[in-house]
Amino acid sequence: MAFRDPIDKNMLRMEARRFAARCDGQVSLIERADTLREISRLATLISLPFSLTDDDTARDGLRLVQTRAEDRARELILEQLQNFSRAEDYQHEKLKRSMLDSWTNLTGPLGHLRTWAYNKLQAMEQQAG
């Protein structure tokens, strides 16, 4: 690795701290989001600049955003499934369509949660049926 000018190092460090602060702000927005569409949008809104790919602070900030988005999406999915299990039988089809529609918004880094949610729903339906 080539040695950089101390000024360049300081600029990169400052940029990494600024990126980490943006990630912290993004995490707070994710925690307040109440729809899967909004969480998915917020999770993909921020991306790591190429100049910061070697910086641990910046990568940790991005990892925190993705982890918190996944946790919040799981919370919302489990809440939807609990509402589904408490609903009357005649409401199940309507709620199922609504859940499947909201799960289509799980894209990008949250795309794997769609399969997880389908499996949870199928298990719940088998237990009830």
Residue, then its C-alpha position, 0 to 999 in steps of 0.5 A: m500500500a502506498f503511503r498517502d499525504p497526511i492531509d489526504k489521510n485526515m480528509l479521508r478520516m473526516e469523510a469516514r466520520r461524516f459517512a458514519a454520522r449519516c449512517d447513524g441518522q439513517v438508523s434513526l429513520i429506520e427505527r421510526a419507519d412503519t412500513l416495509r416499503e419505507i424500510s427497504r427504501l431507507a436501507t438502499l438509500i445510502s451506499l459506501p463511496f469507493s474512497l471509503t471502502d478500506d475504512d473500518t468506521a465507514r463499513d461499520g456504519l453501513r453494516l449497522v444500517q443494514t442490520r438495523a433495517e433487517d431487524r426492523a423489517r423482521e419486527l414488522i413482519l412478525e407484527q403482521l403475522q401476529n395480527f393474522s393469527r388473531a384475526e377471524d377466519y373470514q378476514h384471513e384472505k384479505l390480510k394474507r393478500s395485504m401481507l403478500d403485497s407488502w412483502t413484495n417491497l422487500t428488495g435489495p439487502l432485505g430480499h432474503l426476508r421475503t422467503w423467511a416471511y413466506n415460510k413463517l406464514q406457511a408454518m402458521e397456516q399449517q398450525a391453524g389448519 
